[in-house]
């Protein structure tokens, strides 16, 4: 069902007037899901996909393929082709499929809990050069107070 939604979103899916045929819709949609689930760049996604048997099975591959099946730029072109509306339609199809298969209940979508503890904070780490400069300045001041001459 999810892949039929994706096919409707892209005119002429599977056919390319420019030469080589498009990659399978299941592969492209699964790459999109994996990219967002693991917060990867397009290059990291393609490299990890070529090493991961489970990801390849999820993507519809019957056999392990230890090579890059596509270029990282193809995932970007796919996202551009389906657009924001296409991504929303894929999300809707995923949720509808989960409800139909009873993996989740509609009641579970009534309240959303957002865990912000994993978000990056604006914390300066001790290895930052700015903190090193502050520490150097304090050591110089302390040395001056006790009468130690520094070069």
Phi and psi in degrees as a GROMACS rama.xvg file:
@    title "Ramachandran Plot"
@    xaxis  label "Phi"
@    yaxis  label "Psi"
@TYPE xy
-61.6802  -40.0514  UNK-2
-74.0046  -29.5215  UNK-3
-68.4983  -34.9303  UNK-4
-62.6528  -45.3604  UNK-5
-63.1578  -39.2775  UNK-6
-63.8528  -38.1243  UNK-7
-68.3417  -27.7933  UNK-8
-73.3834  -27.0177  UNK-9
-112.24  114.881  UNK-10
-63.9388  130.288  UNK-11
71.1272  30.8967  UNK-12
-56.5972  134.446  UNK-13
90.7431  -10.7407  UNK-14
-123.711  132.667  UNK-15
-126.945  121.775  UNK-16
-75.9524  -13.4422  UNK-17
-89.0855  -2.25218  UNK-18
139.582  -106.388  UNK-19
-68.5575  145.663  UNK-20
-68.1545  152.738  UNK-21
-68.4329  157.73  UNK-22
-73.1071  158.446  UNK-23
-57.6016  142.521  UNK-24
-60.2273  -40.0284  UNK-25
-60.4307  -40.6454  UNK-26
-62.2044  -48.2595  UNK-27
-66.3163  -41.0199  UNK-28
-66.9736  -42.5604  UNK-29
-65.618  -36.6224  UNK-30
-62.8789  -38.5323  UNK-31
-63.0753  -44.6064  UNK-32
-64.0189  -45.2415  UNK-33
-64.443  -38.6869  UNK-34
-58.693  -46.7094  UNK-35
-77.5493  -32.7  UNK-36
-67.1528  -35.0522  UNK-37
-109.192  6.36658  UNK-38
51.6843  57.2918  UNK-39
-109.951  154.647  UNK-40
-76.7827  166.972  UNK-41
-60.5745  -39.9483  UNK-42
-66.5515  -44.5658  UNK-43
-63.7886  -39.1079  UNK-44
-59.7822  -50.3259  UNK-45
-65.0602  -40.1644  UNK-46
-65.6433  -45.5581  UNK-47
-68.0225  -33.9125  UNK-48
-62.6729  -39.1848  UNK-49
-69.113  -17.3302  UNK-50
-101.072  -12.0985  UNK-51
-110.494  111.98  UNK-52
-64.1452  -41.037  UNK-53
-64.4465  -42.6095  UNK-54
-63.5117  -38.4859  UNK-55
-67.1227  -40.1716  UNK-56
-64.1755  -43.2981  UNK-57
-58.0745  -32.7692  UNK-58
-84.1152  0.532221  UNK-59
97.5988  6.26544  UNK-60
-77.5781  137.212  UNK-61
-87.2818  -28.2105  UNK-62
-128.162  151.414  UNK-63
-66.4338  131.847  UNK-64
-120.777  104.38  UNK-65
-81.4986  32.9903  UNK-66
-133.086  163.55  UNK-67
-72.0544  119.996  UNK-68
-79.392  -25.1847  UNK-69
-147.328  167.093  UNK-70
-86.09  151.367  UNK-71
-61.0694  -28.471  UNK-72
-68.5889  -24.3121  UNK-73
-67.2894  -32.568  UNK-74
-68.0308  -37.9412  UNK-75
-65.5259  -40.6139  UNK-76
-65.645  -35.1527  UNK-77
-64.3626  -45.3333  UNK-78
-60.5422  -40.3848  UNK-79
-65.5107  -39.4926  UNK-80
-65.3878  -40.7352  UNK-81
-86.0082  -23.3601  UNK-82
68.3235  -179.1  UNK-83
-65.4157  -38.7826  UNK-84
-63.5633  -36.6278  UNK-85
-66.3609  -40.9014  UNK-86
-64.6731  -40.2255  UNK-87
-65.0811  -38.455  UNK-88
-65.305  -38.84  UNK-89
-64.7128  -41.6111  UNK-90
-62.4861  -43.3194  UNK-91
-61.8933  -43.3798  UNK-92
-64.1581  -37.2336  UNK-93
-64.6989  -45.4268  UNK-94
-64.9312  -44.0296  UNK-95
-60.4831  -41.4393  UNK-96
-64.8266  -41.0651  UNK-97
-63.8056  -38.9644  UNK-98
-68.8975  -44.2521  UNK-99
-62.8452  -36.755  UNK-100
-85.7043  3.10732  UNK-101
62.828  26.5799  UNK-102
-73.775  -30.1365  UNK-103
-138.761  160.427  UNK-104
-107.447  152  UNK-105
-56.9706  -28.8433  UNK-106
-62.85  -28.9182  UNK-107
-67.5865  -14.5498  UNK-108
-95.5054  1.52444  UNK-109
-75.1227  -28.1061  UNK-110
-132.543  134.122  UNK-111
-113.308  131.054  UNK-112
-110.466  124.58  UNK-113
-109.413  122.612  UNK-114
-97.3321  109.038  UNK-115
-94.3823  3.92008  UNK-116
-69.079  -18.1396  UNK-117
-94.6237  -2.01847  UNK-118
-73.4437  148.397  UNK-119
-67.2636  140.061  UNK-120
-108.455  158.2  UNK-121
-85.8453  69.2451  UNK-122
-107.684  131.085  UNK-123
-84.6292  128.178  UNK-124
-90.7204  152.446  UNK-125
-58.1444  -17.3011  UNK-126
-85.2194  -6.19872  UNK-127
-65.1419  140.946  UNK-128
-65.688  -29.6872  UNK-129
-63.8828  -44.7917  UNK-130
-66.6035  -35.6229  UNK-131
-62.5657  -41.8907  UNK-132
-65.1503  -39.7346  UNK-133
-63.1415  -44.8523  UNK-134
-63.5306  -41.2083  UNK-135
-60.8448  -42.0359  UNK-136
-63.5011  -40.7252  UNK-137
-67.9522  -37.7578  UNK-138
-64.9601  -40.4895  UNK-139
-64.1982  -40.8101  UNK-140
-64.9408  -43.3406  UNK-141
-64.2367  -40.0834  UNK-142
-64.465  -40.2517  UNK-143
-64.6549  -40.22  UNK-144
-62.4952  -37.631  UNK-145
-92.8176  3.63296  UNK-146
87.543  18.5417  UNK-147
-91.0397  126.672  UNK-148
-91.6557  125.002  UNK-149
-104.912  151.102  UNK-150
